[in-house]
């Protein structure tokens, strides 16, 4: 039986063998691997791209003080982007499951309709949730639009839910029982993280400070976007830095949400603010890709 | 000689619910194409699995019959140059041209012969457009932004006319004779023939025919007491290529959770059938339909049981957590739950609905139910299982000691959710449901969120339909105009739903519905009674002729632009006119409470009305007499049109 890190090694290795750059996680808080620049920005424009990375994904409202066996404030996703999507992508994906020791002739695998959409990112795609013996293990999406831009080349995004897949492989009832490495359980590695951030996100995060942070990050991003049109050397322009500010805004928004601090009218408004920034960066990024290198 | 034809479109997994409409379209468009190309033949069957749409046709002609067409050319008077040009265009010699005599003179003409084209050639040309023309609720592109759109990527196409591949390309895929089996149990590449297609796929664990998959599932379930669920069965039939049901179980201690919650988890989230015990109660067992040939090692069963256990644990956790805060203590929290961004929060909605229930005469229990109805939206259970909204509220209310009347009203207040669904069981439930839906309609129309065409994102048609059904079937004689308010668009929208209900749901004839609603539609149970009376009396001999006369009266009044005036009995002429006046007062005096009897009495006026029109000239030379007759007819029409406006009835002579 594979422990958690062996299982990650196998998956990464599998996709490395298929031409993916194996990236490390993005170091800004995100709610999903899709939000990382490696996905959000790289799917734009005509350049082919192949990347795989494990992304810890923070969803403050999903925290359960480490008491729920299946729900986590911060879960881990393996994010695989293949652009353009190969014709045999489903076969390749099934191969990845076999690579981690799942004999698909002995299990029940179904692709059930599930189209993905993120209003905050102005992004959507068509696809499935992959069900293995009744367990949703992967979100499989053909991207169609990102940052409000129709994609020229259609990428496929595979998002593996790592904890649930590992619990399935190891036959344990709780993600905290997953063996991470010999002598270390998931609980040993992450329990304190789950507990303390649940306390912070639900009880102690200062609402006034969060609102200020939201404004500050938004202003910084707006300032950069305003400077973009007149900036002479487009290749030097820090759009990636501007995009990090979008991610900060999104995370602060999620924190405010988990603190119950966002009222009815504010909610839609804040999503709109973040979306505007995301779309602004995406459009500038497309232009930047088209500029000839200096 | 006639040829069989096979088309298989290999697609990545198609959403189950979209398959049957797509097949029906494929069948029709293929049959239409055969007819247009004069290829004879017919579609033998269409069928599908998640990964393939299949069409099988029989008896195609190998080629079209030759065709002849007479083409007219220039007039002979136009000269040799024109004749040569025409001949060249026809690809013929001038001496082969014929002549035809028309009213305008003699013209050249040419009998053009078109040799019939081969079926394979025509199919090659037609099939790409036919395949890509299948309509889907939501499509994607995958080859490039400007590339083909389909429900999911097309990965292979089999097109065989008897033994030959029909060559073409669609969405970048070339047709061939190579199909593909079950993703893991079959071969990836299977050369197939028209004759043995089904067997060849069957050997690779693909049951092409949906009915065979259904039978296989049913056979495996025979002898078990399954909670019947035709919708789920359809889903599973189109979600599998080789279905094999497996039985699993769960710890009986979970049966302490409400059945609604357990069934929702099993059905909606896991697509399992529930099993019942001998007494008809839920048993701690389930059936999962797998896309495999079996589970000899029990791995699939163990996996599904584990998932279900986690789901049930969640549900139990939600139930326990939710009980820490009673529904009544959650009302203020609704201020943080958006109902409609443009309209406001659920707290504001709740306040309005409570007021409306009170205004409609709701009991204290009904008002209390309205106050608590939306509180379950803040419960963890409903956040997880949104389809249980209302039901969870009702269950919590009962668990928290609210009166049963309150619990039932909350439980039912989203009903009826479809035409097949029941209306709420209790008076309180009906009032809460009614007030909630009316508030939704008023609120959305108030900010311009009005359904148009097939776009109805807030399900306002369903809400309005629910209001109609509760009023009619619940016998609630509440004034519709007051319920809807002043919004003209909302009133028109609602009237459409009333008509739809009476015509399409209840099956009344459209003119009867128009006639009855024209006489008033503020009290819907009353309108329903009037409709039943009209329907009952309509076949009697006097009814339709009288309706025709009423229409005549209306036309006369309209032509005269008569808007009413004094009636003077002294001006009435003896004979048919006096008889009509006398008889109509007699009928009027005899009218009672029964619509049917009243209609029969009114219909009995027919001989007098007929005689009047036979013998009496309405447009009398004496203007005073004329005005008096118009006034008499006007009164007659007005007095006898309170049940139905007969002039709306389409009589058999007209239709």
Contacts between the chains, C-beta under 8 A, distances in Angstrom:
chain1	res1	chain2	res2	distance
A	68	B	314	7.4
A	68	B	317	6.6
A	69	B	310	6.8
A	69	B	313	6.9
A	70	B	310	5.3
A	70	B	314	7.0
A	71	B	314	7.9
A	85	B	142	6.6
A	87	B	153	7.7
A	87	B	155	6.7
A	90	B	12	6.2
A	90	B	183	7.6
A	91	B	188	7.7
A	94	B	183	6.8
A	94	B	184	7.3
A	104	B	183	7.7
A	104	B	184	4.6
A	105	B	184	5.1
A	105	B	185	6.3
A	105	B	292	7.9
A	106	B	292	8.0
A	106	B	295	7.8
A	106	B	297	6.3
A	106	B	299	5.5
A	106	B	300	7.6
A	107	B	292	7.6
A	107	B	299	6.2
A	107	B	300	6.0
A	107	B	303	7.1
A	108	B	288	7.5
A	108	B	290	3.8
A	108	B	291	5.8
A	108	B	292	5.3
A	108	B	295	7.8
A	108	B	300	4.9
A	108	B	303	7.8
A	108	B	304	8.0
A	109	B	183	7.3
A	109	B	184	7.4
A	109	B	291	7.0
A	110	B	13	7.8
A	110	B	239	6.1
A	110	B	240	7.6
A	110	B	291	5.7
A	111	B	12	7.4
A	111	B	13	3.9
A	111	B	50	7.5
A	112	B	13	7.8
A	112	B	239	7.0
A	113	B	13	7.8
A	113	B	15	3.6
A	113	B	16	7.6
A	115	B	138	7.1
A	125	B	140	8.0
A	126	B	138	7.1
A	126	B	140	4.0
A	126	B	152	7.2
A	128	B	13	6.2
A	132	B	303	7.1
A	133	B	299	7.2
A	133	B	300	5.0
A	133	B	302	7.9
A	133	B	303	2.9
A	133	B	304	5.4
A	133	B	307	7.1
A	134	B	270	5.4
A	134	B	272	7.9
A	134	B	288	6.2
A	134	B	303	6.3
A	134	B	304	4.1
A	134	B	307	4.4
A	134	B	308	7.2
A	135	B	303	6.4
A	135	B	306	7.7
A	135	B	307	4.8
A	142	B	140	5.8
A	142	B	142	6.0
A	142	B	153	7.6
A	144	B	140	6.0
A	144	B	141	7.1
A	150	B	145	5.7
A	151	B	145	6.9
A	152	B	144	6.9
A	152	B	145	5.2
A	153	B	144	6.8
A	154	B	140	7.8
A	154	B	141	6.4
A	154	B	142	4.9
A	154	B	143	7.7
A	154	B	144	7.5
A	168	B	303	6.8
A	168	B	306	7.7
A	171	B	302	7.9
A	171	B	306	7.7
A	173	B	306	7.1
A	173	B	309	7.2
A	173	B	310	7.3
A	260	B	336	6.4
A	263	B	335	7.6
A	263	B	336	6.3
A	263	B	345	8.0
A	264	B	335	7.4
A	264	B	336	6.8
A	264	B	337	7.4
A	264	B	338	4.5
A	264	B	341	7.3
A	264	B	344	6.8
A	264	B	345	4.5
A	265	B	341	7.3
A	267	B	338	6.3
A	267	B	341	7.9
A	268	B	338	7.5
A	268	B	341	4.6
